[in-house]
Amino acid sequence: MSSLTTPSRPGSLGSISLGRKVKDKVVQGLVYLAFLLALIPLVSVLWTVVGNGAKRLDADFLNHSMNGVSGRDTGGGAYHAIIGTLEQVAIASLIAVPIAVLTAIYLVEYGGGGRLARVVSFFVDVMTGIPSIVAGLFVLALWLLTLDFGFSGLAGALSLTILMIPTVVRATEEMLKLVPNELREASYALGVPRWRTILFVVVPTALTGMITGIMLAVARVMGETAPLLLTIFFTKAINTDPLSGPQGSLPTFIWEQAKDPSQNSIDRAWTGALVLILIIMLLNLVARIIAGRRAPTGR
């Protein structure tokens, strides 16, 4: 009986050549090098801010305002600025996030490449490149000069809303596009209407990425100074009412303290920058925890 040779399987792979192994290691090394190079400015900024801002990070800084405190004086704090920043960003998020998410849902689920969808997408792209000071000038011209409203936290929040919307729209749109069409088709096959499919299938699947995009937008606008100088003006006193009167914010607090040559003012500016970074990190942590608990588990 003649011996039979076993044919090689068509999907099997032979041994990897030395050249390919070398190329793989070189590319891997370049990736690690690029990662380390990208970390250098980030670590440098964090190291500088923490090193200079930790001096004044105490209860006095977090619980007192600058009312009655001059630049050369010791003491004083950013309580008024922290309250103002949190209120302004919260109002901007309450306005911008629903509008941006619904716009993204329309572009992905209903637009279908139609003329209106193309026009909306074009203007979103245009808004993405708008300088922040232009948003502040628009709110100043419309809200304060034309409609004759005064400086307030709400005016600052409106300028931040203009900056948030395009970022959230683009991030949400990309996350919705990543949801497999099979999930939509399976839901439609069960007789589920489109709106319920979007609400209970598509959005929960893309929720983690959507929240990441929202937090990126929040982090961007939380550090904006130019539009706030034009819309909330400046105050050293505590104003917890965002609807009336000038209001403090951390970006304007940092700007005002940094332009004073006194060392005490410069120390307060560094501490304000550190507090701003810590707030952004805390908000990102809370958002990721919420997204992780609400993300579909597949069980």
N, C-alpha and C positions, 0 to 999 in steps of 0.2 A: 504494500500500500504506500503510495507516494506521499511524502510529507507535504503538508499544506503550509504556506507562508501566511502569517497573519497580516492583513493589510493595515497600514497605519490609519488611524481615525482621521477623517477629514478636518475635524476641529482641533486636533492636538497641535501644540506648539513645540517647536524644537528648543534647543538650548539657546539662551540669550548670548549674543556675541559680546566680546570684550568692549568693542567700540560703543555699543549701545549702553552698556553698563557705565562706561566712563561718561558718556553724554548725560545719562540720567543723574549721576552724582554731581556733575558740573552744574546742571540746571537746578538741582536741589540746593546746592550750595549758594547759587545766585539768589534763589528765593529767600533763603535764610538771611543772606546779606542784605537784601532789600528790606526785609522785615526789621532787621536791626537798625538800618539807616532811618527807617520811618519812625522808630521808637526814640531816636536821639532827640529831635526837637520836642516831642511830647514829654519825655522824661525831664528834659532841661527846663521846660516851662513849669511843670509840676514842682520840680525841685526848687526853682526860684520863688514861685508863689508861696509854697509851704514854708520855705526858709525865712522869707521876709514877712509873711502874714501871720505866722504862729505867735509872734510877740504880743500882739494885741487881741488875740482870740480868747476872750474871757467873757464872764457873765456881764461885766460892765459894758462891753462893746455890743453885746446882743440885746441888752435891756434898756439902753439909753439912746437918745437921739443927739443931734448936734445943736439943738436949740440952746442959744446962749453960750455956746462954746466957740471960741475963735480958733484959727488955724494953729497958732502957737501953743494953745493950751493943751495940757494932757487930759486924758479922759475923753468923754464923748463916745458915741457909738453910732451904729447903723440900724437901729431898731426901726426908725421911720422909713428907711430905704428898703429894708427887708419886707415890711408890711406892704409898701407900695408895689414892689416888684411882684410879690405873690398875687396881689389883687389884680394888677394889670395883666399878668400872664394868664391868670385864671379866666378873666373876662374875655381876653383874646382867644383862648382855647375854646370857650363855650360858644363863641361866634364862628370861629374859623373851622373847627373840626367837623361839625355837622355839614356845613356847606361844602367843604372839600371832599368829605367821604361820599356824599350824595352825588357830587359832580363826577367823581371817579367811577362810581357805580353806573351812572348814566353812560359814560364814555365806553366802559367795558361791556356792560350787559345790554344796553339799549341803543347806544349810538350806531353801531353797525357800520362805521365808516361813512355816515351820511354827512351832508353839508354842515349841519349844525354842530355835529361832533367835531368836525375838522376846524370850524371856527373857534369852538370852545378850547380845543387842544392848542390852537395857535396862540390864543390870548393867555392861556396858562403858561406857555413857553415864554411869552413876552414878559409876564409878571415875574417869572423866575429870575430874570436878569435886571429887574428894577432896583436901582440903588436904594438903600434904606432911607436916605434923606429925602428922596422923592416922595416916598410914602408919607413921611412926616409933613412935607410941604403941601401935599394934597389934602391931608386932614386939616392942616392949619388954614388953608385957603377956603375949604368947604365948611368945616365944622365950626371953626373959631371966627373967621372973618365974614363969611357969607351968612351962616345961620346964627352968628353972634352968640355962640356958647363960649364960656370961659375955659381957662386952663383946668384940666382935670385928669384924673387917672383913666376915665373912660375915653377921653380923646387919645391918650397914649395907647390904650388897648386897641383902638380902632386902627391906628397906624401899624401896630404889631400884627393885627389881623390880616392886613394886606400882604404882609411879608410871610405869614404862615400858610395862607391858603394854597399857593402854587406848590410849595414843598410837600404838603400833606396830599394834595391831589396826585402828584407824580408818584409818590411812594405808595399810596393806596392803589393806584392804577396798576403799577407793576406787580404788586402782591396779588391782586385779583386775577391778573393774566396768568399767574403761575398755578392757579387752581385748575386741576385737570378737568377737561370737558366731560369726562366720563362720570364725574360726580353730579354734574348738572343733568346729564342725560338719564342717569339712574333715577334721579329725583323726579324728572319729568315723566319717566316711564311709570312711576307709581301714581301719577295723576296729581302731583303737587304743583300748585301754581308757581309762576316765575318769581313773584315777590316773596313767597315763603321759601322757595329754593335759595334765593339770594340771602334772605335774612337768617335762615337756620342751617344752611349748608355752605354757601360760598364764603360769607363773611366770617363765620367761626373758623373755617379752614385757613383763611388769610389773616386772622386776627393778630397773631404774633408779629408778623411783618408790618402790619398797619400801625400797631402801637409803637414799633421801633421808628417808623417814619414820623409819627406824631411827636415822639420825644426828640427826634432830631430837629424838627421845626421849633419845638419849645426851646431847645438849647440854643438855636440860632437867634431867636428873637429876645431871649432873656438877657443877652449881652449887648443889645443894640442901644446906642447912646444918642445918635443924631436925631432920630424921629421923636425921642422922648424930650429932648431939650426944646423942641419946637411945639410940643403939645401939652406936656405936663408942667413945663417951666421948671422951677427949682424951689425947694423949701427945706429948711433945717428942722422944722417942727413936725410933730406926728399928725398925720391926717389919714384917718382910717376910712374916710368917705371918698370913694373913687368918683363920685358924681359931682363933687363940688370942690373947687379950689385947687391950687397947685399941690402936687404930691411928690414925695421923694421916690427914688428908685436906686437900686444898687449901681447900675451903670453911670447915672448922673452923680451919685455919691463918689464913686471912684474918680470920675473926671474932675469934680470940684476939689477933692482932696489932693489929687496928684498935681494939679497946677499950682498949689501952694508950696513955696520952697521950704517951709518948715518941716523938720524931720518928723514931728508928731503927726502932721497931716499926711506925709508920705507913708508912714507906718499904718495909718488908718486906711489909706488907699489900698495897700497890699492886703490888709486883712479883709477889706471889702471884696477884693478879687477872690480871695480864698473862700470866703463865705458863699460867693456866687457859684464857684466850682462845686462846693460841697452840696449846695441846694440842687444843682443840676444832676450830680451823681445820685443823690437821694431819690429824686423824682424818677430817674432812669431805673433805679433798683426796684422801687415800688411798682412801676409800670411793667417791668419784666416779671415780677412775682404774680401780678394780676393776670398777665397774658399767659404765663405758664399754667396757672390754675384753670383758666378758661379755654385753653387750647384743647381740641379734640384728641382723645387718647387712642382712638381706633379700636376700643374694646366693645 
